[in-house]
Amino acid sequence: MQSRERRTVQRIHFDRPLRATVANGKVGIVDLSISGARVQHDFALTSGKQMRLDFEWNSRRVILSCRVVRCRLEKSSEQQAVTYLSGLRFTDGEEIRSSPLRDLIAEQVSQDLLDSRRRKQWDSILIVNPAVA
């Protein structure tokens, strides 16, 4: 059976979680879209609870109302630490439109595409002339 991708918006994945706060606690944003975020943290969040996500990205502050869609306990075997992964859905369309979030995501997608093209060009140079490697 084929799995069907439910997401309809571009999602940005951060190699290193982006620091943020939610419910007066520190979280790391793992990925982000205009509709929501996935965050990791060391405390439980209550599904269905409304709160605000506050973070700074590329020197721009973003504060958005959100609802906890899910909170799942993860255990890191490497660190023997307890970590939670939560899904947050942004709930105020006007906040999203007036925040810099759309522009920040568009900039990141453009940069990722440019980086991808550069890597492909570099790979083709190595393939054409393997003696360089």
C-alpha positions in Angstrom: 0.0 0.0 0.0 1.3 3.4 -0.9 1.6 6.0 1.8 0.0 9.2 0.9 1.7 12.5 1.9 -0.9 14.6 3.8 1.1 17.8 3.9 0.2 20.4 1.4 2.8 23.1 2.3 6.5 23.3 2.2 8.2 22.3 5.5 11.6 23.5 6.5 13.8 21.1 8.4 16.5 22.5 10.7 19.7 20.4 11.1 20.1 22.0 14.5 16.8 22.8 16.3 15.9 26.5 16.3 15.5 27.8 19.9 12.1 28.9 20.9 9.7 29.2 23.8 6.2 27.8 24.3 4.1 27.7 27.5 7.0 29.5 29.3 9.3 26.5 28.5 12.3 26.2 26.1 11.8 24.1 23.0 13.7 23.4 19.8 11.9 23.8 16.5 12.8 20.7 14.4 10.7 21.7 11.4 8.4 24.5 10.4 5.8 25.5 7.8 3.2 28.2 7.5 0.6 25.9 9.1 2.6 24.6 12.0 5.8 23.3 13.7 7.3 20.2 15.1 9.2 20.9 18.4 11.3 18.9 20.8 11.4 19.5 24.5 12.0 17.9 27.9 8.5 18.5 29.4 5.1 17.3 28.4 2.6 19.4 26.5 -1.2 18.8 26.7 -2.8 17.9 23.4 -5.5 20.4 22.5 -4.0 23.2 24.6 -3.7 26.7 23.1 -0.4 28.6 23.5 2.0 30.9 21.8 5.3 29.9 20.1 7.9 32.6 20.3 11.2 32.4 18.3 13.8 34.5 16.4 15.0 33.4 13.0 17.4 35.4 10.8 17.2 38.3 13.2 13.4 38.5 13.0 11.1 37.7 15.9 8.0 35.5 15.3 5.2 35.0 17.8 2.3 32.8 16.8 -0.7 31.4 18.5 -0.9 27.6 18.2 -2.6 24.5 19.4 -0.8 21.3 20.5 -1.9 18.6 18.0 0.1 15.8 19.6 2.9 15.2 22.1 4.9 12.0 21.9 7.5 10.8 24.4 10.8 9.9 22.7 13.8 8.2 24.5 17.3 8.9 23.3 19.3 5.7 23.6 22.6 7.7 23.1 22.0 10.1 25.9 19.6 8.2 28.2 17.6 11.4 28.1 13.8 11.8 27.8 12.7 14.0 25.0 9.2 14.9 23.8 8.3 15.6 20.2 5.1 17.7 19.7 3.2 18.9 16.7 1.9 22.4 16.9 -0.7 23.9 14.5 -0.9 27.6 14.0 -4.4 28.9 14.7 -4.5 32.6 13.8 -4.4 33.2 10.1 -4.1 37.0 10.6 -1.0 36.5 12.8 0.5 34.3 10.1 -0.2 36.9 7.3 1.2 39.7 9.4 4.3 37.9 10.7 7.6 37.5 8.8 7.0 33.7 8.8 6.0 33.4 5.1 9.0 35.5 3.9 11.4 33.6 6.1 10.2 30.2 4.8 10.4 31.5 1.2 13.9 32.8 1.7 15.0 29.4 3.2 13.4 27.4 0.3 15.2 29.6 -2.2 18.5 29.2 -0.4 18.0 25.4 -0.2 17.2 25.2 -3.9 20.3 27.3 -4.7 22.5 25.1 -2.5 21.0 22.0 -4.1 21.9 23.3 -7.6 25.4 24.1 -6.5 25.9 20.6 -5.1 24.6 19.1 -8.4 27.0 21.3 -10.4 29.9 20.3 -8.1 28.9 16.6 -8.4 28.8 16.9 -12.2 32.2 18.4 -12.2 33.6 15.5 -10.1 31.9 13.0 -12.4 33.2 14.6 -15.6 36.7 14.9 -14.2 37.2 12.2 -11.5 40.9 12.8 -11.6 40.3 16.0 -9.6 39.1 14.1 -6.6 
